[in-house]
Amino acid sequence: MTKSVTIYYPNECLKGVEVVDTPGFNDPIVSREERTKTFLAKADVVIMMLYAGRPFDATDRDIIFKNVRQCGIGKVLVGINKYDIPYCSETNPEDENQIKDYVKQEIKKACRECNDNTLIEILNDIEPIPLSAEMALLSELPMSKITSSDSFEFAWKRHCSNFGISTQTEMYRWSHIDQFIKAVQNMIDTEKGKILFKKPINAILAAGEKLKTDNDDALSLLSNKISLLLAPDSDLEEKEEKLLKVKKRISKKIDSLGEDIDVEIRNLVRKGKNELEDIVDASCRRMLNIVQNEWGIFKSFDSISPRLDTEIQDLITRKLKRATENISVDCEKKIKRSIEEFFSDTKDILLKYLPDFDNRDFVKSTQRKINMEMEENDLFSYANDDEEEITWGGVIGSICNGALNGVTLGLWEKTIDSISHSGIKKDVSDEINSISREFDPKPYLNQAFNSKDKIIEYVRNRFINELIEPLQKQLTSVRSKINNKEQELHNAKEECKVLEERKRDIAKQIEDIQALQTELS
């Protein structure tokens, strides 16, 4: 297998620049996605190419707020390819400005939900560029090559018809590829130095935030130890009993959280199944209408096949994908709401049974970590039979392609075996009805949400393994050293001073780096 190809091109503006076209994310071959992540970790700039049929969907959001966020990227450029598809849609046409505005709004919305100021700053001034790579290619190919290829000629005629194009010069202008090239070149010419400084600064800030959280957790645990060492010996046994009660009650709350999430997911799967089936049924009705009412006896199948193909592609690439992404977003909101209720109850339990333990920082950092976990890891993924991880984007692909049996224009052509016009109509209509009849997204939705156990596992690990059990060990240790409490107290206070000093140092360093970042901006 060819692992990579290096191309050298004599372009003055690309001196000192390496452009890597990666396999992308949600690749069916896991090793290719891993290579993409490896390249991303080294990149100074990310060029994201969105698909206009479903711009900035859940997969695109994950790439920015999960992968890009983790490696300190200095700049993100966004292109929206195939802008001509929604532009020319008969059912819901959108011009390029509508597509661009939608992407900008979705990015801003995602930024508001993100606590990473560095990433927000990078994304704040993004100006997406709608373009058509296919139209750009057609504008450069020799016309002899276009006319000798059925697929190229079909694409050429489609674009000429949709945009009133008659020359390759006009095709190039409508492709908007020149705008994208200028954006890349302008970034290289004017922002290269700034970007090269930004990347290490962003990476340092991300590492600093993690150090701050870890230090705060250690400080909370140590403060509790000091409280135990200052308490009378007679109180330690009572504290041990309270810790047992806390562990028991929080364990029950975690079990209840799992049950609540299960109920929410079952309701969403049922609702999502109905919504997706309604979307498919509506598209099938429109296709049947085209076949039954608009396909005249003296017209060839070619007169309606582009419209049928457009309807299928619109169904797969826009309607179903957006609907399934909405299910994902809805599920995430409901899970977060259940988690918030869990935290509210848990804080009350900690306050009642462990009044001396300052739980605010611990609970706050736990909530933040869980939110980051939900952002940085695809909670709606699952392993297939080959033990490969299937992400939410892959789940959507399974619903669209697996549940729809890979319907394409070629499938229609297979039905054109009858001699009579009425026979052909019947064959095509039967094919359309089979789509509606056989479509069942429920198995894919059920699989997609199986990994909600990751949330419960994380919550249990955080509260039981990282909080309650360490406190129990701490209490056991204090009780075993009753005769040496003064020395233990002295050591704990000294260690606490070190952590407090480290907390101030980390805060000051983060502040200085943020100031430098602002100065560079």
C-alpha positions as CSV (number, residue, x, y, z in Angstrom):
1,M,0.0,0.0,0.0
2,T,1.1,3.6,-0.7
3,K,1.4,5.3,2.6
4,S,2.2,8.8,1.4
5,V,3.2,10.8,-1.7
6,T,5.4,13.9,-1.6
7,I,4.9,16.5,-4.3
8,Y,7.3,19.4,-4.9
9,Y,5.8,22.4,-6.7
10,P,7.7,25.6,-7.8
11,N,5.5,28.2,-6.2
12,E,7.2,31.2,-4.6
13,C,4.6,31.8,-1.9
14,L,5.0,28.1,-0.7
15,K,8.7,28.5,0.3
16,G,9.1,27.2,3.8
17,V,5.5,25.8,3.8
18,E,4.5,22.2,3.8
19,V,0.9,21.3,2.9
20,V,-0.4,17.9,4.1
21,D,-3.6,16.5,2.7
22,T,-4.6,14.0,5.4
23,P,-7.0,11.0,5.1
24,G,-9.4,12.9,7.5
25,F,-11.5,11.7,10.4
26,N,-14.1,8.9,10.6
27,D,-12.0,6.9,8.1
28,P,-13.1,3.3,8.1
29,I,-9.4,2.3,8.4
30,V,-8.4,3.3,11.9
31,S,-4.7,3.6,11.1
32,R,-5.4,6.4,8.6
33,E,-7.3,8.4,11.2
34,E,-4.4,8.0,13.6
35,R,-2.0,9.3,11.0
36,T,-4.3,12.3,10.6
37,K,-4.1,13.0,14.4
38,T,-0.3,12.6,14.2
39,F,-0.1,15.2,11.4
40,L,-2.5,17.5,13.2
41,A,-0.3,17.6,16.3
42,K,2.5,19.0,14.2
43,A,0.4,21.5,12.2
44,D,0.6,25.2,12.7
45,V,-2.5,25.9,10.6
46,V,-5.6,23.7,9.9
47,I,-7.6,24.1,6.7
48,M,-11.0,22.5,7.3
49,M,-13.0,21.6,4.2
50,L,-16.7,21.3,5.1
51,Y,-19.4,19.8,3.0
52,A,-22.1,22.3,2.0
53,G,-24.8,19.7,2.2
54,R,-24.3,19.5,6.0
55,P,-21.8,22.3,6.9
56,F,-20.3,22.2,10.4
57,D,-22.1,19.1,11.6
58,A,-21.3,17.1,14.8
59,T,-18.2,15.5,13.2
60,D,-16.8,18.9,12.1
61,R,-17.4,20.3,15.6
62,D,-15.6,17.4,17.1
63,I,-12.6,17.9,14.9
64,I,-12.2,21.5,16.0
65,F,-13.2,21.3,19.7
66,K,-11.6,17.9,20.3
67,N,-8.6,17.4,18.0
68,V,-7.6,20.9,17.1
69,R,-8.1,22.1,20.7
70,Q,-5.6,19.6,22.0
71,C,-2.6,20.6,19.9
72,G,-2.5,24.3,20.1
73,I,-3.2,25.3,16.4
74,G,-2.4,28.9,15.5
75,K,-4.9,29.4,12.8
76,V,-8.0,27.7,11.2
77,L,-9.2,28.4,7.7
78,V,-12.6,27.1,6.6
79,G,-13.7,26.2,3.1
80,I,-17.3,25.0,2.3
81,N,-17.0,22.7,-0.7
82,K,-19.9,21.8,-3.1
83,Y,-21.8,25.0,-2.3
84,D,-23.6,24.4,-5.7
85,I,-25.6,21.5,-4.2
86,P,-27.8,23.4,-1.8
87,Y,-27.7,26.4,-4.1
88,C,-29.4,24.4,-6.8
89,S,-31.7,22.4,-4.6
90,E,-35.4,22.5,-5.7
91,T,-36.8,21.7,-2.3
92,N,-34.8,24.1,-0.1
93,P,-32.4,26.3,-2.1
94,E,-29.7,28.2,-0.2
95,D,-27.3,30.8,-1.7
96,E,-23.7,30.9,-0.7
97,N,-24.2,33.7,1.8
98,Q,-26.9,31.7,3.7
99,I,-24.5,28.7,3.8
100,K,-21.6,30.9,5.1
101,D,-23.8,32.6,7.7
102,Y,-25.1,29.3,8.9
103,V,-21.5,28.0,9.5
104,K,-20.4,31.2,11.2
105,Q,-23.4,31.0,13.6
106,E,-22.8,27.4,14.4
107,I,-19.1,28.1,15.1
108,K,-20.1,31.0,17.4
109,K,-22.7,28.9,19.1
110,A,-20.1,26.1,19.7
111,C,-17.6,28.7,21.0
112,R,-20.1,30.0,23.6
113,E,-20.4,26.5,25.0
114,C,-16.6,26.1,25.1
115,N,-14.4,27.3,28.1
116,D,-11.2,27.5,26.0
117,N,-10.5,31.2,25.5
118,T,-7.6,30.5,23.2
119,L,-9.6,28.5,20.8
120,I,-12.4,31.0,20.9
121,E,-9.9,33.7,19.9
122,I,-8.7,31.6,17.0
123,L,-12.3,31.0,15.7
124,N,-13.7,34.4,16.4
125,D,-12.7,36.0,13.1
126,I,-13.3,33.0,10.8
127,E,-14.7,33.9,7.4
128,P,-15.8,30.6,5.7
129,I,-15.4,30.5,1.9
130,P,-18.0,28.6,-0.2
131,L,-16.4,27.0,-3.2
132,S,-16.8,24.1,-5.7
133,A,-13.7,22.0,-6.3
134,E,-15.4,20.1,-9.1
135,M,-16.2,23.3,-10.9
136,A,-12.5,24.4,-10.5
137,L,-11.3,21.1,-11.9
138,L,-13.7,21.4,-14.9
139,S,-12.4,24.9,-15.6
140,E,-8.8,23.6,-15.9
141,L,-9.3,20.3,-17.7
142,P,-9.0,20.2,-21.6
143,M,-12.5,20.2,-23.1
144,S,-11.6,17.1,-25.0
145,K,-11.1,15.2,-21.7
146,I,-14.5,16.5,-20.4
147,T,-16.4,15.5,-23.5
148,S,-14.8,12.0,-23.6
149,S,-15.8,11.2,-20.0
150,D,-19.5,10.6,-19.2
151,S,-19.1,11.7,-15.5
152,F,-17.2,14.9,-16.5
153,E,-19.6,15.8,-19.3
154,F,-22.6,15.2,-17.0
155,A,-21.1,17.5,-14.3
156,W,-20.2,20.1,-16.9
157,K,-23.7,20.2,-18.3
158,R,-25.3,20.3,-14.8
159,H,-23.2,23.3,-13.7
160,C,-23.7,25.1,-17.1
161,S,-27.4,24.7,-16.7
162,N,-27.6,25.7,-13.0
163,F,-25.4,28.8,-13.3
164,G,-25.9,29.8,-16.9
165,I,-22.2,29.1,-17.7
166,S,-20.9,28.7,-21.3
167,T,-17.1,29.0,-20.9
168,Q,-14.4,27.6,-18.7
169,T,-13.5,31.1,-17.6
170,E,-17.0,31.5,-16.2
171,M,-16.8,28.1,-14.7
172,Y,-13.6,29.1,-12.8
173,R,-15.2,32.4,-11.6
174,W,-18.3,30.5,-10.3
175,S,-16.1,27.9,-8.5
176,H,-14.7,30.7,-6.1
177,I,-11.5,28.7,-5.9
178,D,-9.6,32.0,-6.5
179,Q,-11.0,33.4,-3.2
180,F,-9.8,30.4,-1.3
181,I,-6.3,30.5,-2.9
182,K,-6.0,34.2,-2.0
183,A,-7.0,33.5,1.6
184,V,-4.3,30.9,1.9
185,Q,-1.7,33.1,0.2
186,N,-2.6,36.1,2.4
187,M,-2.3,34.0,5.5
188,I,1.2,32.8,4.5
189,D,2.3,36.3,3.4
190,T,1.0,38.3,6.4
191,E,0.4,35.9,9.4
192,K,3.1,33.3,9.2
193,G,5.4,34.7,11.9
194,K,2.4,35.4,14.3
195,I,1.1,31.9,13.8
196,L,4.4,30.2,14.5
197,F,4.5,32.1,17.8
198,K,0.9,31.3,18.7
199,K,1.0,27.5,18.4
200,P,3.5,26.9,21.3
201,I,1.8,29.6,23.4
202,N,-1.6,27.9,23.0
203,A,-0.1,24.5,23.8
204,I,1.5,25.9,26.9
205,L,-1.8,27.5,28.1
206,A,-3.6,24.2,27.6
207,A,-0.9,22.4,29.7
208,G,-1.1,25.2,32.3
209,E,-4.9,24.7,32.8
210,K,-4.4,21.0,33.4
211,L,-1.6,21.7,36.0
212,K,-3.9,24.2,37.7
213,T,-6.8,21.6,38.0
214,D,-4.4,18.9,39.3
215,N,-2.9,21.2,41.8
216,D,-6.4,22.3,43.1
217,D,-7.4,18.7,43.5
218,A,-4.3,17.9,45.5
219,L,-4.8,21.0,47.7
220,S,-8.4,20.0,48.5
221,L,-7.3,16.6,49.6
222,L,-4.5,17.9,51.7
223,S,-6.8,20.5,53.4
224,N,-9.1,17.6,54.4
225,K,-6.1,15.8,55.9
226,I,-5.3,18.8,58.0
227,S,-8.9,19.0,59.2
228,L,-8.7,15.3,60.2
229,L,-5.4,15.9,62.1
230,L,-6.9,18.9,64.0
231,A,-10.0,16.9,64.9
232,P,-10.2,15.2,68.3
233,D,-9.4,11.5,68.2
234,S,-13.0,10.7,69.4
235,D,-14.4,12.3,66.2
236,L,-12.4,10.1,63.8
237,E,-14.6,7.0,64.2
238,E,-17.7,9.1,63.5
239,K,-16.0,10.6,60.4
240,E,-15.3,7.1,59.2
241,E,-19.0,6.1,59.5
242,K,-20.0,9.2,57.6
243,L,-17.6,8.4,54.8
244,L,-19.2,5.0,54.5
245,K,-22.6,6.6,54.3
246,V,-21.4,9.1,51.7
247,K,-19.9,6.3,49.6
248,K,-23.2,4.3,49.8
249,R,-25.4,7.3,48.9
250,I,-23.3,8.6,46.1
251,S,-23.0,5.0,44.6
252,K,-26.8,4.9,44.6
253,K,-27.0,8.3,43.0
254,I,-24.6,7.1,40.3
255,D,-26.8,4.1,39.7
256,S,-29.8,6.4,39.4
257,L,-27.9,8.6,37.0
258,G,-27.3,5.6,34.7
259,E,-31.0,4.6,34.9
260,D,-32.1,8.2,34.1
261,I,-29.7,8.4,31.0
262,D,-31.0,5.0,29.9
263,V,-34.6,6.3,29.9
264,E,-33.6,9.5,28.0
265,I,-31.8,7.4,25.4
266,R,-34.7,5.0,24.9
267,N,-37.1,7.9,24.4
268,L,-34.7,9.6,21.9
269,V,-34.2,6.3,20.0
270,R,-38.0,5.9,19.7
271,K,-38.5,9.6,18.7
272,G,-35.5,9.6,16.4
273,K,-36.7,6.4,14.6
274,N,-40.1,8.0,13.9
275,E,-38.5,11.3,12.7
276,L,-36.0,9.6,10.4
277,E,-38.7,7.3,8.9
278,D,-41.0,10.3,8.3
279,I,-38.1,12.1,6.4
280,V,-37.5,9.0,4.2
281,D,-41.2,8.5,3.6
282,A,-41.6,12.2,2.5
283,S,-38.7,11.9,0.1
284,C,-40.1,8.7,-1.4
285,R,-43.5,10.4,-1.9
286,R,-41.8,13.2,-3.8
287,M,-39.9,10.7,-6.0
288,L,-43.1,8.7,-6.7
289,N,-44.8,11.9,-7.7
290,I,-42.0,12.6,-10.2
291,V,-42.3,9.1,-11.6
292,Q,-46.1,8.9,-11.7
293,N,-47.0,12.4,-12.7
294,E,-44.1,14.0,-14.5
295,W,-42.6,11.2,-16.5
296,G,-44.5,11.3,-19.8
297,I,-44.9,8.3,-22.1
298,F,-42.7,9.9,-24.8
299,K,-40.0,11.0,-22.4
300,S,-36.8,8.9,-21.7
301,F,-35.9,7.9,-18.2
302,D,-32.9,10.3,-18.5
303,S,-35.4,13.2,-18.3
304,I,-36.2,12.4,-14.7
305,S,-33.2,10.5,-13.4
306,P,-31.2,13.6,-12.4
307,R,-34.2,14.8,-10.3
308,L,-34.5,11.4,-8.6
309,D,-30.8,11.3,-8.0
310,T,-30.9,14.9,-6.6
311,E,-33.7,13.9,-4.2
312,I,-31.8,10.8,-3.0
313,Q,-28.5,12.8,-2.5
314,D,-30.4,15.5,-0.7
315,L,-32.0,12.9,1.5
316,I,-28.7,11.3,2.4
317,T,-26.3,14.2,2.5
318,R,-28.6,16.8,4.1
319,K,-31.9,15.8,5.6
320,L,-30.9,12.5,7.3
321,K,-27.5,13.8,8.4
322,R,-28.9,16.9,9.9
323,A,-31.7,15.0,11.6
324,T,-29.4,12.4,13.2
325,E,-27.0,15.2,14.3
326,N,-29.9,16.9,16.0
327,I,-30.7,13.7,17.8
328,S,-27.0,13.6,19.0
329,V,-27.2,17.2,20.2
330,D,-30.6,16.6,21.9
331,C,-29.1,13.5,23.6
332,E,-26.1,15.5,24.8
333,K,-28.3,18.2,26.3
334,K,-30.5,15.7,28.1
335,I,-27.4,13.9,29.5
336,K,-25.9,17.1,30.7
337,R,-29.2,18.0,32.4
338,S,-29.2,14.6,34.2
339,I,-25.6,15.2,35.2
340,E,-26.4,18.6,36.6
341,E,-29.2,17.2,38.7
342,F,-26.8,14.5,39.9
343,F,-24.2,17.1,40.9
344,S,-26.8,19.1,42.8
345,D,-27.8,16.1,44.8
346,T,-24.2,15.0,45.3
347,K,-23.1,18.5,46.7
348,D,-26.0,18.2,49.2
349,I,-24.7,14.8,50.3
350,L,-21.1,16.0,50.7
351,L,-22.3,19.1,52.6
352,K,-24.4,17.0,55.0
353,Y,-21.9,14.3,55.8
354,L,-18.6,16.0,55.1
355,P,-19.1,19.6,56.2
356,D,-15.4,20.1,56.8
357,F,-14.5,19.0,53.3
358,D,-14.4,22.0,50.9
359,N,-16.1,20.2,47.9
360,R,-16.6,23.3,45.7
361,D,-13.3,23.1,43.8
362,F,-13.6,19.3,43.5
363,V,-17.1,19.4,42.2
364,K,-16.4,22.3,39.9
365,S,-13.3,20.7,38.4
366,T,-15.3,17.4,38.0
367,Q,-18.1,19.1,36.1
368,R,-15.6,20.9,33.9
369,K,-13.7,17.6,33.2
370,I,-17.0,15.8,32.4
371,N,-18.0,18.5,30.0
372,M,-14.5,18.4,28.4
373,E,-14.8,14.6,28.3
374,M,-18.1,14.9,26.4
375,E,-16.5,17.4,24.0
376,E,-13.2,15.6,23.5
377,N,-14.5,12.0,23.2
378,D,-17.3,10.8,21.0
379,L,-19.8,9.5,23.5
380,F,-21.9,8.2,20.7
381,S,-19.4,5.7,19.3
382,Y,-19.1,2.0,19.5
383,A,-16.9,-0.9,18.4
384,N,-17.9,-2.9,15.4
385,D,-17.4,-6.7,14.9
386,D,-13.7,-6.0,13.9
387,E,-13.3,-4.0,17.2
388,E,-12.8,-0.8,15.3
389,E,-14.2,2.3,16.9
390,I,-17.1,3.7,15.0
391,T,-17.7,7.4,15.7
392,W,-21.0,9.4,15.5
393,G,-20.1,10.5,12.0
394,G,-19.8,6.8,11.1
395,V,-23.1,6.1,12.7
396,I,-24.8,8.7,10.5
397,G,-23.1,7.1,7.5
398,S,-24.4,3.7,8.6
399,I,-27.9,5.0,8.9
400,C,-27.8,6.8,5.5
401,N,-25.9,4.1,3.6
402,G,-26.6,0.9,5.5
403,A,-30.3,1.5,6.2
404,L,-30.9,2.9,2.7
405,N,-29.0,0.0,1.1
406,G,-26.6,2.4,-0.7
407,V,-29.3,3.8,-3.1
408,T,-27.6,5.7,-6.1
409,L,-28.4,6.7,-9.6
410,G,-27.0,3.4,-10.7
411,L,-29.7,1.5,-8.8
412,W,-32.4,3.3,-10.9
413,E,-30.6,2.3,-14.1
414,K,-30.9,-1.4,-13.1
415,T,-34.7,-1.1,-13.1
416,I,-34.8,-0.1,-16.8
417,D,-35.2,-3.6,-18.1
418,S,-38.9,-3.5,-19.1
419,I,-40.0,-3.0,-22.7
420,S,-43.1,-0.9,-22.0
421,H,-43.1,2.6,-20.5
422,S,-45.7,1.4,-17.9
423,G,-43.4,-1.5,-17.0
424,I,-40.5,0.8,-16.4
425,K,-42.7,3.1,-14.3
426,K,-43.7,0.1,-12.1
427,D,-40.1,-1.1,-11.7
428,V,-38.9,2.4,-10.6
429,S,-41.9,2.8,-8.3
430,D,-41.3,-0.6,-6.7
431,E,-37.7,0.4,-6.1
432,I,-38.8,3.7,-4.4
433,N,-41.4,1.9,-2.3
434,S,-38.7,-0.6,-1.1
435,I,-36.6,2.2,0.2
436,S,-39.5,3.4,2.4
437,R,-40.5,-0.1,3.4
438,E,-37.0,-1.4,4.4
439,F,-35.6,1.7,6.0
440,D,-35.0,1.0,9.8
441,P,-32.6,3.2,11.6
442,K,-33.3,1.8,15.1
443,P,-30.5,-0.7,15.2
444,Y,-27.9,2.0,14.4
445,L,-29.3,4.4,16.9
446,N,-29.3,1.7,19.6
447,Q,-25.7,0.9,18.8
448,A,-24.7,4.6,18.7
449,F,-25.8,5.3,22.3
450,N,-24.3,2.2,23.9
451,S,-21.2,4.0,25.0
452,K,-23.1,6.2,27.5
453,D,-21.5,3.8,30.0
454,K,-18.3,5.9,29.5
455,I,-20.1,8.8,31.4
456,I,-21.1,6.6,34.3
457,E,-17.7,5.0,34.5
458,Y,-16.0,8.4,34.6
459,V,-18.4,9.8,37.3
460,R,-18.0,6.6,39.4
461,N,-14.2,6.8,39.0
462,R,-14.1,10.5,39.9
463,F,-16.3,10.4,43.0
464,I,-15.6,6.9,44.4
465,N,-12.0,6.1,43.2
466,E,-10.6,9.6,43.3
467,L,-12.5,11.2,46.2
468,I,-14.2,8.9,48.7
469,E,-11.6,6.1,48.7
470,P,-8.6,8.4,49.0
471,L,-10.4,10.2,51.9
472,Q,-11.0,6.8,53.5
473,K,-7.3,5.9,53.1
474,Q,-6.4,9.2,54.5
475,L,-8.6,8.7,57.5
476,T,-7.2,5.2,58.1
477,S,-3.6,6.7,57.9
478,V,-4.4,9.4,60.4
479,R,-6.0,7.0,62.9
480,S,-2.9,4.7,62.6
481,K,-0.6,7.6,63.5
482,I,-2.5,9.1,66.4
483,N,0.7,9.2,68.5
484,N,2.5,11.1,65.8
485,K,-0.2,13.6,64.8
486,E,1.9,16.7,65.5
487,Q,4.6,15.7,63.1
488,E,2.0,14.7,60.5
489,L,0.2,18.0,60.9
490,H,3.5,19.9,60.5
491,N,4.3,18.0,57.3
492,A,0.8,18.5,55.9
493,K,0.9,22.2,56.6
494,E,4.3,22.6,54.9
495,E,3.1,20.6,51.9
496,C,0.0,22.8,51.8
497,K,2.2,25.9,51.7
498,V,4.1,24.5,48.7
499,L,0.8,23.7,46.9
500,E,-0.5,27.2,47.7
501,E,2.7,28.8,46.3
502,R,2.5,26.6,43.2
503,K,-1.1,27.6,42.7
504,R,-0.1,31.3,42.7
505,D,2.8,30.6,40.4
506,I,0.7,28.7,37.9
507,A,-2.0,31.5,37.9
508,K,0.7,34.1,37.4
509,Q,2.4,32.2,34.6
510,I,-1.0,31.7,32.8
511,E,-1.7,35.4,33.2
512,D,1.7,36.4,31.7
513,I,1.3,34.0,28.8
514,Q,-2.3,35.3,28.1
515,A,-0.9,38.9,28.2
516,L,1.8,37.8,25.6
517,Q,-0.9,36.2,23.5
518,T,-2.9,39.4,23.6
519,E,0.1,41.4,22.6
520,L,0.8,39.1,19.6
521,S,-2.8,39.5,18.5
